[in-house]
């Protein structure tokens, strides 16, 4: 059962999931509920920016994955291990949802405990699956947290989202 929970945690922070779901929700809600659509677009833009940072770091460091953790990708940045993008995304998205209070439930203390546990389980799943070294996961957690702090302080992603939102609606 614990293995299934780790699999679910890993899938829940996959980049494809965080690109697809916000995009679909944005398309369906942009006219009816623009404030909700904006939040979805914000998550989408954030995922793209964070993914770009992750891939740049992977290309810069070029650390090979553990022997058993080769991915189906033969080339490109996802072939590399450092940092764990799943873990970085998990920590960043948890902190983003918590700090922005994008949805009503995130202000509860229970969400805080569940969120930290979820982010840690994402990292554990990457190591137990042989996809990453423990240091990849630790750095993924730190980078995700730091990227959130940087974004919160300078709000670059919010400015980009405002720009894209205005372009789409005009």
N, C-alpha and C positions, 0 to 999 in steps of 0.2 A: 504494500500500500504506500509506503514512504517513497518508493521508486516512482509510482504513478503521480504522486504529489510533486516530486521534483521534475518529472516530465512536463506536467501542466505549468509549473512555474517557468520552465525554460521556454515553452511555447508561448506563454503569455507576454513575453518581452521580445519575441522575434520581430525583427525590423519590418518584415512583410505585414505582420498583424497591425503594427502601429502606423503603417502607411495606408493600409487598405481600409480599416474600420473608420478612422476619422474622415477619410476621403468620401466614403459612401455616406456617412452621416451628414457631412457637409453638403453633399449634392442634394440629399433629400430634405434637409431642413433650412437651406439658405434663404428661401423666400418666406416660409411659415414662421420660423423661429430664428431670426438673425443672430441673436445673442448666443444661442446654443451652437449655431453654425460657426460663429466666430471662435468659440472655444475648441471646436473640432479642428478648424483650420489652424489654430494656434498649436494644437498637439501635432498636427501634420508637419507644419513648418519646423517645429522643434525637433521632431524625429529626423527630418532631412538634415538639419544643421548638426545635430549630435552624430548622425551617421557619417557625415562628412569629416567631422573631427576624429571619429573612431578610425575611419579608413586612412586618414592622413597619418595618424599615429602608427597604424599597422604597417604602412608603407615605409615610414621613417625607421621603425625599430626592426621590422622583418624577423621577428622571433618565430621559429618553427613551432608547430603544435606538438603535443606529446605524440609518441609513436602510434598509439591507438586512436588518436583523435583526428585523423585526416578527414577533411570534409570532401564533399563531392566536387567542390571547386578545385580545379587543378592549378589555376593561376589567379592572380588578382589579390587584392588586400585581404579577402576573407580566408585565404589560405594561411594567413599568419595568425598568431595566437595572441599577441599583446597589443592592446588590452582586451579584456573580455567585453565585447560590445553588448551582449545580453545583460551582463551585470551592470555595466555603465548605464544602459537604458533603464534597467529596473530601478536603480537608485535615483537617477535623475527624474524619471516619471513619478515615482512615489513622492519625492520632495516637491516636484512641481505641483502635483495635485493637492498636496497638503498645504503648501504655502499660498497658492492662489485661491484656495477654497473654491475650486471650479464647480464642485457639486456639493450639495448640502451635507452628505454623509462624511466628508473628509475632515470635518472639524472635531469628530469624536475621538476620544483617547483610544478607543478600540481600533480605529482605523490606523492610528500611529503604530500600535503593536503589530497589527496584521501587516502593515506596509513594510516595516523593518524586517519582519520575519520573511515576507515574500521576497524582498530584495536579497536577503542572505541565502534563501533557498535557491534563487536563480543562480547565484554564484556557486553554491555547493553542487547543484546539478551539472554545471559546466565542468567541474573538476571530476566528479564521479563518473561522468560520461567519457572522460578522457579527452575532452575538447580543449582544455586549458590547464595551465600550471596554476597552483594556488596564488602565486604572485600576480598572474594576469587578472585573476578575480579580485584580489585585494586592490590592485591599482584601478580596476574597473569601478569598484565601489567609490574609491577616493576621487577618481576623475568625474564620475557622475555627480557626486556631491559638490565638487568644486565648480563644475560647469553650471550647476544649478545656482550656486552662490554668485558666480560671475554674471549669469543671465539675470538674476534677480537685482543685482546692483546696477547693471547697465541697460537692461531690458531691450537688447538688440533684437531678440526674436519677436518681441511685441511690436516693435517698429516695422519689422519685415512683414509680420502678419497683417498689420493695419494696411500696409501698402498693397499686399496681395488681395486682401479683402475688398478694398476700394476698386482695384483693377477688375476684379471678377464681377462686382455688382454694378459697374458702370458700363 
